[in-house]
Structure formats: structure tokens, C-alpha cells
Amino acid sequence: MTSANVPPPIPVFLSEEELVELTGYRRYSRQAARLRNIGWTFIVNAADRPILSRAYVDQQLGLTGAHGASDRGSYSRIPPNWAALNTPSRVKRGAR
């Protein structure tokens, strides 16, 4: 693979715009309050900006694979088990 075909590296931390999209707020204090409200762990840098690692966000959003690697950009996903939808439920319902 030549250097022309290598994609740029994915940043380790979310950008300011990604943090705005995630929290819905532009003010750093509001972003931090929102992150605390949903129980997410983050650090605050010297500029009072919340810093979140991309790996942590992927984990919190369920985008991390079984081995800890991000599935982002991967098309090798487990197909759904459509046959399970046709199987009768084994849950017994109460008498009506």
C-alpha cells in the first residue's frame, strides 16, 4: 500500500465540533454538566474544555467490538438471526 492510499489517522480525542454534536451544547461548562448527567467519565483541560477519548465514546455508544477494537468502518458484522422471529415465544402468558 502506497502512502497515497493510506487514510489519515483517526484522532484519539473528540474534536470540539464532535463534542458539541454529542452534548448539544457549545459552552464547555454545559458540555461538562451534560456529560456528568449521563454518567460519563471525562477530564477537563487547562482551557476548561471537557476531553473525551474516542475509544471511550465508542464503548459507551456500543460501537466497540468483542475484542475492544472499534467496529467503525467495518462491514463484517454478524447478520441478524431472522429465523428467531418465526420461532414461537416460550413465555407463558397469564390467564385472561
DRENTORZA-995624 format. One line per 5 residues: number of its first residue (from 1); for each residue x, y, z of N, C-alpha, C, O, CB. Coordinates in steps of 0.2 Angstrom, whole numbers. Glycine has a CB too. Example, Ala and Ser with C-alpha at 12.3 -4.5 7.8 and 13.67 -1.06 7.14 Angstrom:
1) 66/-28/39/62/-22/39/66/-16/39/71/-17/42/57/-22/45; 64/-11/35/68/-5/36/64/0/39/67/6/40/70/-3/29 .
# end
This chain:
1) 4/-6/0/0/0/0/4/6/0/9/7/4/-5/0/6; 3/11/-5/7/17/-5/5/22/0/-1/21/2/8/19/-12; 9/27/1/7/32/6/1/36/3/-3/39/7/13/37/7; 0/36/-3/-6/40/-6/-12/36/-4/-18/39/-4/-5/40/-14; -12/30/-3/-18/26/-1/-20/25/6/-25/22/8/-18/19/-4 .
6) -15/28/10/-16/27/17/-21/33/20/-19/39/19/-9/28/21; -26/31/23/-31/36/26/-27/40/32/-23/37/35/-37/33/28; -29/46/33/-27/50/39/-28/46/45/-34/43/46/-29/57/38; -24/47/50/-26/43/56/-32/46/60/-33/52/59/-20/44/61; -36/42/63/-41/45/67/-39/48/74/-35/45/77/-47/39/68 .
11) -41/54/75/-38/57/81/-41/53/88/-46/50/88/-41/64/82; -37/53/93/-38/50/99/-44/53/103/-48/49/106/-32/49/103; -44/59/103/-49/63/106/-55/66/102/-53/67/96/-46/68/111; -61/67/104/-66/70/100/-64/77/99/-61/81/103/-73/70/104; -66/80/93/-65/87/92/-70/91/95/-75/89/98/-65/88/84 .
16) -69/98/95/-74/102/98/-81/102/95/-86/101/98/-71/110/98; -81/101/88/-87/100/85/-91/94/86/-97/93/87/-86/101/77; -87/88/87/-90/82/89/-93/82/96/-98/79/97/-84/76/89; -89/86/101/-92/86/107/-98/90/107/-103/89/111/-86/90/112; -99/96/103/-105/99/103/-110/95/100/-116/95/103/-104/106/98 .
21) -109/91/95/-114/86/92/-116/81/97/-122/80/98/-111/83/86; -112/79/101/-113/74/106/-117/77/112/-122/73/114/-107/71/109; -116/82/115/-119/85/120/-125/90/119/-129/91/123/-114/89/125; -124/93/113/-129/98/111/-128/105/114/-132/110/113/-136/96/114; -122/106/116/-120/112/119/-113/115/117/-109/111/115/-120/112/127 .
26) -113/121/116/-106/124/114/-102/126/120/-96/126/120/-107/130/109; -105/129/125/-102/131/131/-99/125/135/-102/120/136/-106/135/136; -92/125/136/-89/120/140/-92/118/146/-92/112/148/-81/122/141; -94/123/150/-97/121/156/-104/117/155/-105/113/159/-99/128/160; -108/119/150/-114/115/149/-112/108/146/-115/103/148/-118/119/143 .
31) -107/107/142/-105/101/140/-103/96/146/-105/91/146/-99/102/135; -99/99/150/-97/95/156/-103/93/160/-103/88/163/-92/99/161; -107/98/161/-113/96/165/-117/91/162/-120/86/165/-118/102/166; -118/91/155/-122/86/152/-118/79/152/-121/74/153/-122/87/144; -112/79/152/-108/73/152/-108/70/159/-109/64/160/-100/74/151 .
36) -108/74/164/-109/72/171/-116/69/172/-117/64/176/-108/77/176; -121/72/169/-128/70/170/-129/63/167/-133/59/170/-133/75/166; -126/61/162/-127/55/159/-121/50/162/-121/44/160/-126/55/151; -117/52/166/-113/47/170/-106/46/166/-103/40/167/-116/41/171; -104/50/161/-98/48/158/-92/51/161/-93/56/164/-99/51/150 .
41) -87/47/160/-80/50/163/-77/54/158/-76/52/152/-76/44/166; -74/59/160/-70/64/156/-65/68/160/-66/68/166/-75/69/152; -60/71/157/-56/75/160/-57/82/157/-60/83/152/-48/73/159; -55/87/161/-55/94/159/-48/97/158/-44/96/162/-59/99/164; -47/100/152/-40/103/150/-39/109/153/-44/112/157/-39/103/143 .
46) -34/113/152/-32/119/155/-37/125/153/-37/130/156/-25/121/154; -40/124/147/-45/129/145/-52/127/147/-57/130/144/-45/129/137; -53/123/152/-59/121/154/-63/117/149/-69/116/150/-63/127/157; -60/114/144/-64/110/139/-64/103/141/-59/100/143/-61/111/132; -70/100/141/-70/93/143/-67/89/137/-68/90/131/-78/90/143 .
51) -63/84/139/-59/80/134/-62/72/135/-62/70/140/-52/80/135; -64/70/129/-66/63/129/-62/59/124/-61/61/118/-74/62/127; -60/53/126/-57/49/121/-62/45/116/-67/44/118/-52/43/124; -60/45/110/-64/42/105/-66/35/107/-71/32/106/-61/42/98; -61/31/110/-62/24/112/-67/23/117/-72/19/117/-56/21/114 .
56) -67/28/122/-72/28/127/-79/30/125/-84/26/127/-70/33/133; -80/34/120/-86/36/117/-89/30/113/-95/28/114/-86/42/113; -84/27/109/-87/21/106/-89/16/110/-94/12/109/-81/18/101; -86/15/116/-88/10/121/-95/11/124/-99/7/124/-83/9/126; -95/18/126/-102/20/129/-108/19/124/-113/18/126/-101/27/131 .
61) -106/20/117/-112/20/112/-113/13/110/-117/12/105/-110/25/107; -109/8/112/-109/1/110/-106/0/103/-108/-4/99/-117/-1/109; -101/4/101/-98/3/94/-92/-1/95/-88/-1/90/-97/10/91; -90/-3/101/-84/-7/101/-85/-14/101/-90/-17/103/-81/-6/108; -81/-18/97/-82/-25/96/-80/-29/102/-78/-26/107/-78/-27/90 .
66) -81/-36/102/-80/-40/107/-72/-40/110/-71/-41/115/-82/-47/105; -68/-38/105/-61/-38/107/-58/-31/109/-52/-30/109/-57/-41/101; -63/-27/110/-61/-20/112/-59/-15/106/-57/-10/107/-55/-20/116; -59/-18/100/-57/-14/94/-64/-11/91/-69/-14/91/-54/-18/88; -63/-5/89/-69/-2/86/-71/-5/80/-67/-7/75/-67/6/85 .
71) -78/-6/79/-81/-9/73/-82/-3/68/-84/-5/62/-87/-12/74; -80/3/69/-81/9/65/-78/7/58/-72/6/58/-79/15/68; -82/8/53/-79/7/46/-79/0/44/-77/-2/39/-73/10/46; -81/-5/48/-80/-12/47/-87/-14/44/-92/-13/47/-78/-16/53; -87/-18/39/-93/-21/36/-94/-28/38/-99/-31/35/-93/-20/28 .
76) -90/-31/42/-90/-38/44/-94/-38/50/-91/-39/56/-83/-41/45; -100/-37/50/-105/-38/56/-108/-44/56/-109/-47/51/-110/-32/56; -111/-46/62/-114/-53/62/-121/-52/59/-125/-47/62/-114/-55/70; -123/-56/55/-130/-55/52/-135/-56/57/-134/-61/61/-131/-59/46; -141/-53/57/-147/-55/61/-149/-62/60/-149/-64/55/-152/-50/61 .
81) -152/-65/66/-155/-71/66/-162/-70/64/-166/-70/69/-154/-75/72; -164/-70/58/-171/-69/56/-176/-75/58/-182/-74/59/-171/-68/48; -173/-81/58/-177/-87/60/-179/-86/67/-185/-89/68/-172/-93/59; -176/-82/71/-178/-82/78/-185/-78/78/-189/-79/83/-173/-78/82; -187/-74/73/-193/-70/73/-199/-75/72/-204/-74/74/-193/-65/68 .
86) -197/-81/68/-203/-85/67/-204/-91/72/-208/-95/71/-201/-89/60; -199/-91/77/-200/-96/82/-205/-93/87/-205/-88/90/-193/-97/86; -210/-98/89/-215/-96/94/-211/-94/101/-206/-97/103/-220/-101/95; -214/-89/104/-212/-87/111/-213/-92/116/-218/-96/116/-215/-80/113; -208/-93/120/-209/-98/125/-211/-95/132/-212/-99/137/-202/-102/127 .
91) -213/-89/132/-215/-85/138/-223/-87/138/-226/-86/134/-214/-78/137; -225/-90/144/-232/-91/145/-235/-85/148/-233/-81/152/-232/-97/150; -241/-83/144/-244/-78/146/-249/-80/152/-252/-85/152/-248/-74/140; -251/-75/156/-256/-76/161/-263/-77/158/-265/-75/153/-256/-70/166; -267/-81/162/-274/-82/160/-278/-75/160/-277/-71/164/-278/-86/165 .
96) -282/-75/155/-286/-69/154/-293/-69/156/-297/-65/156/-286/-67/146 .
# end
